[in-house]
């Protein structure tokens, strides 16, 4: 997957995570959360021997990863 597609998927996933998690980080942070979330969750899935392929699979992984990062950030701030 090329970098432009990663940014688009990351942006969409980050925006979706922001809507679901009721967060307000801004578009650049949304893109970053989506991309980092996808990388982190893909690494975890790879260690477990699982993978989701295709654009839709990567969007789902990026969305779940971004939600996980938002949740983790909230927990760390309130700890």
C-alpha positions as CSV (number, residue, x, y, z in Angstrom):
1,X,0.0,0.0,0.0
2,X,1.4,3.4,-0.9
3,X,1.9,6.3,1.5
4,X,-1.0,8.4,0.0
5,X,-3.4,5.5,0.6
6,X,-2.1,5.1,4.2
7,X,-2.7,8.8,4.9
8,X,-6.2,8.6,3.5
9,X,-7.1,5.5,5.4
10,X,-5.4,6.9,8.6
11,X,-7.4,10.1,8.2
12,X,-10.7,8.3,7.7
13,X,-10.0,5.9,10.6
14,X,-8.9,8.7,12.9
15,X,-11.9,10.8,12.1
16,X,-14.2,7.8,12.8
17,X,-12.4,7.1,16.0
18,X,-12.8,10.7,17.1
19,X,-16.6,10.6,16.4
20,X,-17.1,7.3,18.3
21,X,-14.8,8.1,21.2
22,X,-16.0,11.8,21.5
23,X,-12.5,13.2,21.2
24,X,-11.4,16.5,19.8
25,X,-7.8,16.2,18.5
26,X,-8.0,17.9,15.1
27,X,-7.4,16.5,11.6
28,X,-3.6,16.1,11.8
29,X,-3.8,14.2,15.1
30,X,-6.6,12.1,13.7
31,X,-4.4,11.1,10.7
32,X,-1.5,10.4,13.1
33,X,-3.7,8.3,15.4
34,X,-5.1,6.4,12.5
35,X,-1.7,5.6,11.0
36,X,0.0,4.7,14.3
37,X,-3.1,2.8,15.4
38,X,-2.9,0.7,12.2
39,X,0.8,0.0,12.7
40,X,0.4,-1.0,16.3
41,X,-2.6,-3.2,15.9
42,X,-1.2,-4.8,12.7
43,X,1.9,-5.7,14.7
44,X,-0.2,-7.2,17.5
45,X,-2.3,-9.1,15.0
46,X,0.8,-10.4,13.2
47,X,2.3,-11.7,16.5
48,X,-1.0,-13.6,17.0
49,X,-0.8,-15.0,13.5
50,X,-3.8,-12.9,12.3
51,X,-4.1,-10.4,9.5
52,X,-6.8,-8.4,7.7
53,X,-6.1,-7.7,4.1
54,X,-7.4,-5.2,1.6
55,X,-8.4,-1.6,2.1
56,X,-11.5,-2.4,4.2
57,X,-9.5,-4.7,6.5
58,X,-6.8,-2.0,6.9
59,X,-9.5,0.6,7.6
60,X,-11.0,-1.6,10.3
61,X,-7.6,-2.2,11.9
62,X,-6.7,1.5,11.7
63,X,-10.0,2.5,13.3
64,X,-9.7,0.0,16.1
65,X,-6.1,1.0,16.7
66,X,-7.0,4.7,16.8
67,X,-9.8,4.0,19.3
68,X,-7.4,2.0,21.4
69,X,-4.8,4.8,21.4
70,X,-7.5,7.4,22.3
71,X,-8.7,5.1,25.2
72,X,-5.1,4.5,26.4
73,X,-4.3,8.2,26.3
74,X,-7.3,9.0,28.4
75,X,-6.4,6.3,30.9
76,X,-2.8,7.6,31.2
77,X,-3.9,11.2,31.7
78,X,-6.3,10.3,34.5
79,X,-3.9,7.8,36.2
